């Protein structure tokens, strides 16, 4: 058994170091916490936005009429339905065509050709929404009115929503169909980029082992690559849906901005985001009408944030469950 160690003594006339005090321990704790602070910035911004919106609402319209289809009484369900009627079909088109583009670029195209075509997808994702709106209103809308609407009402009238039996096509060409097409073009680059990068993240050994077993490129893509990167594909879907739901300027210019339920795809309607930009000027007027409009738009913004949050939470849960099933856990 070793003897107990003696307390340290000063050597060569040097004083003993002072024991760590409270200040040094607090500094160490601060250094451990400091790396976590940047990760809390998005949470702080989200909380700040919600608090500002809650303060601006004054809780004036959160009643039964608010959750109704009566737009004259500040009912919001017309705008909620309009948002889903434009966002969901646009997302379906973007996911289908985006996956085809991603597979062509990541699987079939040679590297030198993909290096030339990939920047164009990146370029489309950087075009401002106002440019899409102007192009849709001045170029696409007259073409739809003159050629597309007559063709669809003649040959696709058997499909529900394609027969103009109650309302005639809009005089300007603005319609639900045009809003879906513009939204599809706007979210296509985002979904394509995410799915393309996910397909390119497949390990080379996994891909080559599938080909070595005699499978074709399409069979390896369908049975190996797509299940492997399913998490990235779902992420692209929910990100694209979030952008489609929150798009304002472009949809405002091509949807007609009329608060009513559409009876077919040629009809006009309104979305939550387009209503906000349509009424924002009135909301900043220093009058009783302006204050009421501001409160209503703040409440509508809270509802839009709530829908986006619910969709993202559901998406993360679905992605986590899918990833667990693919991993076999």
C-alpha positions as a printed Julia matrix, in Angstrom:
329×3 Matrix{Float64}:
   0.0    0.0     0.0
   1.55   3.26   -1.13
   1.89   6.07    1.39
  -0.46   9.04    1.0
   0.86  11.69   -1.28
   2.07  14.85    0.34
   0.58  18.18   -0.63
   2.44  20.0    -3.36
   5.13  22.37   -2.2
   6.59  25.32   -4.07
   9.86  24.6    -5.82
  12.59  27.12   -6.48
  10.59  29.79   -4.74
   7.66  29.54   -7.23
   4.14  29.97   -5.76
   1.56  27.21   -6.1
  -1.03  27.66   -8.92
  -4.35  28.92   -7.69
  -7.19  26.35   -7.71
  -9.82  26.85  -10.4
 -12.43  29.31   -9.24
 -16.04  29.85  -10.25
 -15.06  32.09  -13.15
 -12.98  29.4   -14.88
 -15.74  26.78  -14.48
 -18.33  29.16  -15.91
 -16.01  29.88  -18.83
 -15.67  26.16  -19.49
 -19.42  25.69  -19.45
 -19.82  28.63  -21.84
 -17.31  27.09  -24.21
 -19.26  23.84  -24.19
 -22.57  25.6   -24.88
 -21.26  28.06  -27.48
 -21.11  25.54  -30.39
 -24.82  24.79  -29.93
 -25.96  28.4   -30.29
 -25.89  28.58  -34.13
 -28.17  25.54  -34.3
 -30.77  27.42  -32.24
 -30.92  30.4   -34.63
 -33.61  28.88  -36.95
 -35.73  28.0   -33.91
 -35.37  31.53  -32.55
 -36.37  33.05  -35.9
 -39.44  30.79  -36.15
 -40.54  31.63  -32.62
 -40.06  35.35  -33.3
 -42.18  35.19  -36.46
 -44.97  33.33  -34.66
 -44.93  35.8   -31.77
 -45.13  38.78  -34.12
 -48.03  37.22  -36.02
 -49.85  36.34  -32.79
 -49.42  39.9   -31.55
 -50.72  41.27  -34.86
 -53.83  39.09  -34.89
 -55.48  40.5   -31.75
 -57.54  37.27  -31.99
 -60.39  39.1   -33.68
 -61.5   36.53  -36.23
 -60.76  33.14  -34.66
 -64.44  32.23  -34.53
 -66.87  30.0   -36.33
 -67.11  32.3   -39.33
 -63.33  32.26  -39.69
 -63.39  28.51  -40.36
 -66.08  28.7   -43.03
 -66.46  29.19  -46.79
 -68.04  32.62  -46.34
 -65.36  34.94  -47.73
 -67.51  37.99  -47.0
 -67.23  37.17  -43.28
 -63.48  36.53  -43.48
 -63.89  32.8   -43.92
 -60.66  31.13  -45.0
 -61.69  27.68  -46.22
 -62.06  28.92  -49.81
 -58.42  30.0   -49.76
 -57.3   26.78  -48.1
 -59.07  24.71  -50.77
 -57.61  26.91  -53.51
 -54.11  26.4   -52.1
 -54.46  22.61  -52.11
 -56.17  22.5   -55.53
 -53.17  24.23  -57.1
 -50.31  22.82  -55.01
 -51.13  19.09  -55.04
 -51.49  18.66  -58.85
 -48.41  20.83  -59.42
 -46.44  18.67  -56.98
 -47.62  15.45  -58.66
 -46.45  16.72  -62.05
 -43.15  17.98  -60.65
 -42.38  14.71  -58.89
 -43.16  12.56  -61.91
 -41.27  14.62  -64.48
 -38.54  15.57  -62.01
 -37.84  11.92  -61.22
 -37.63  11.15  -64.95
 -35.18  14.02  -65.47
 -33.12  12.96  -62.45
 -32.91   9.34  -63.65
 -31.93  10.43  -67.16
 -29.21  12.72  -65.82
 -27.84  10.47  -63.07
 -28.18   7.04  -64.71
 -28.32   7.16  -68.49
 -26.49  10.3   -69.61
 -22.72  10.16  -69.96
 -20.85  12.39  -67.59
 -19.75  14.93  -70.19
 -23.32  15.44  -71.4
 -24.77  15.67  -67.87
 -22.2   18.35  -67.03
 -23.72  20.46  -69.82
 -27.39  19.88  -68.99
 -27.24  20.09  -65.17
 -26.55  23.86  -65.03
 -29.83  24.55  -66.83
 -31.76  22.89  -64.02
 -29.83  25.02  -61.54
 -30.61  28.11  -63.61
 -34.35  27.42  -63.54
 -34.3   27.19  -59.74
 -32.8   30.68  -59.53
 -35.37  32.5   -61.67
 -37.41  34.95  -59.51
 -41.09  34.2   -59.09
 -42.09  37.55  -60.58
 -40.5   36.48  -63.86
 -42.59  33.31  -63.88
 -45.66  35.39  -63.14
 -45.04  37.9   -65.91
 -44.28  35.16  -68.41
 -47.39  33.25  -67.37
 -49.69  36.25  -67.57
 -48.46  37.84  -70.81
 -47.32  34.77  -72.79
 -48.86  31.55  -71.5
 -52.33  32.86  -70.54
 -53.26  34.13  -74.05
 -51.99  30.87  -75.56
 -54.06  28.82  -73.12
 -57.14  30.9   -73.85
 -56.8   30.63  -77.62
 -55.62  27.03  -78.05
 -55.38  24.92  -74.89
 -58.81  25.59  -73.34
 -60.77  24.86  -76.54
 -58.81  21.64  -77.07
 -59.29  20.37  -73.51
 -63.0   21.22  -73.43
 -63.45  19.31  -76.68
 -61.35  16.2   -76.12
 -61.02  15.95  -72.31
 -64.55  16.89  -71.29
 -65.13  13.33  -70.05
 -62.61  13.95  -67.22
 -64.16  15.55  -64.12
 -63.2   19.21  -63.97
 -62.27  19.55  -67.64
 -65.78  20.28  -68.91
 -66.68  23.99  -68.82
 -70.34  23.29  -68.14
 -70.96  25.91  -65.45
 -68.51  28.7   -66.12
 -66.76  29.71  -69.3
 -62.99  30.1   -69.48
 -61.67  33.34  -68.05
 -61.5   36.31  -70.36
 -57.82  36.87  -69.58
 -56.76  33.23  -69.62
 -56.07  33.19  -65.88
 -57.34  29.99  -64.32
 -56.64  27.17  -61.91
 -55.03  25.22  -64.76
 -52.62  28.04  -65.51
 -51.72  28.38  -61.83
 -50.99  24.64  -61.66
 -48.73  24.84  -64.73
 -46.8   27.83  -63.39
 -46.38  26.24  -59.96
 -45.24  23.02  -61.62
 -42.53  24.89  -63.52
 -41.44  26.69  -60.36
 -41.03  23.64  -58.13
 -39.71  21.3   -60.84
 -36.06  22.49  -60.5
 -36.1   22.07  -56.7
 -37.48  18.53  -56.78
 -35.23  17.56  -59.67
 -32.07  18.81  -57.95
 -32.78  16.91  -54.74
 -33.72  13.67  -56.48
 -30.76  13.9   -58.87
 -28.3   14.35  -56.0
 -29.96  11.5   -54.1
 -29.59   9.15  -57.07
 -25.96  10.13  -57.48
 -25.27   9.3   -53.83
 -25.78   5.58  -54.5
 -22.52   3.72  -53.67
 -20.7    2.67  -56.8
 -20.16  -0.87  -55.5
 -23.89  -1.33  -54.93
 -24.69  -0.14  -58.45
 -22.02  -2.28  -60.11
 -23.01  -5.37  -58.13
 -26.54  -5.09  -59.52
 -25.24  -4.85  -63.08
 -22.89  -7.78  -62.45
 -25.87  -9.95  -61.56
 -27.28  -9.37  -65.04
 -29.8   -6.63  -64.28
 -30.34  -3.78  -66.69
 -29.82  -0.13  -65.79
 -33.57   0.37  -65.36
 -33.91  -2.71  -63.16
 -31.08  -1.56  -60.9
 -32.6    1.92  -60.76
 -36.08   0.66  -59.94
 -35.15  -2.08  -57.47
 -31.98  -0.7   -55.88
 -31.43   3.02  -56.46
 -34.94   4.34  -55.86
 -35.51   2.33  -52.63
 -32.04   3.33  -51.43
 -32.62   7.06  -51.94
 -36.3    7.03  -51.0
 -35.56   9.38  -48.15
 -34.24  12.03  -50.53
 -37.23  11.59  -52.84
 -39.7   12.14  -50.0
 -37.69  15.16  -48.89
 -37.95  16.62  -52.38
 -41.71  16.08  -52.35
 -42.31  17.89  -49.08
 -39.93  20.72  -49.93
 -41.66  21.22  -53.26
 -45.07  21.17  -51.61
 -43.98  23.8   -49.12
 -42.8   26.11  -51.89
 -46.0   25.59  -53.88
 -48.19  26.37  -50.87
 -46.29  29.55  -50.04
 -45.88  30.98  -53.55
 -47.45  34.44  -53.8
 -46.59  36.72  -56.71
 -46.72  34.26  -59.59
 -49.95  32.63  -58.41
 -51.55  36.03  -57.78
 -50.9   37.01  -61.41
 -52.27  33.86  -63.08
 -55.09  32.55  -60.86
 -57.62  35.35  -61.33
 -57.82  36.19  -57.61
 -61.56  35.67  -57.11
 -62.66  34.3   -53.7
 -64.85  31.39  -54.79
 -64.68  27.64  -55.06
 -63.73  26.64  -58.63
 -66.13  24.41  -60.5
 -63.56  23.33  -63.1
 -59.93  23.93  -63.95
 -60.78  26.94  -66.14
 -62.36  28.82  -63.26
 -60.74  31.49  -61.09
 -60.08  31.16  -57.38
 -57.64  32.38  -54.75
 -55.05  30.9   -52.41
 -53.93  31.89  -48.95
 -50.62  33.28  -50.15
 -52.1   35.16  -53.11
 -54.75  36.72  -50.87
 -52.06  38.05  -48.55
 -50.26  39.85  -51.36
 -53.55  41.09  -52.81
 -54.65  42.71  -49.55
 -51.3   43.84  -48.19
 -51.77  47.45  -49.38
 -55.1   47.73  -47.6
 -53.6   46.21  -44.46
 -51.15  49.09  -44.03
 -53.74  51.82  -44.31
 -54.14  53.77  -41.07
 -57.87  53.2   -40.77
 -60.25  50.79  -39.11
 -60.54  48.78  -42.33
 -56.77  48.63  -42.62
 -56.34  47.41  -39.05
 -59.01  44.74  -39.5
 -57.38  43.57  -42.72
 -53.99  43.46  -41.05
 -55.35  41.33  -38.22
 -57.05  38.99  -40.69
 -53.91  38.57  -42.8
 -51.85  37.87  -39.7
 -54.32  35.16  -38.73
 -54.19  33.76  -42.24
 -50.39  33.75  -42.02
 -50.59  31.77  -38.79
 -52.86  29.21  -40.47
 -50.45  28.95  -43.41
 -47.52  28.44  -41.05
 -49.51  25.83  -39.15
 -50.25  23.88  -42.34
 -46.59  24.07  -43.39
 -45.46  22.91  -39.95
 -47.93  20.02  -39.96
 -46.82  18.94  -43.44
 -43.15  19.09  -42.45
 -43.7   17.13  -39.25
 -45.66  14.49  -41.15
 -42.96  14.41  -43.81
 -40.15  13.93  -41.29
 -42.1   11.15  -39.58
 -42.75   9.43  -42.9
 -39.13   9.82  -44.02
 -37.87   8.41  -40.72
 -40.27   5.47  -40.91
 -39.38   4.77  -44.54
 -35.67   4.98  -43.82
 -36.06   2.56  -40.91
 -37.96   0.05  -43.07
 -35.35   0.25  -45.87
 -32.51  -0.17  -43.37
 -34.28  -3.22  -41.93
 -34.2   -1.91  -38.37
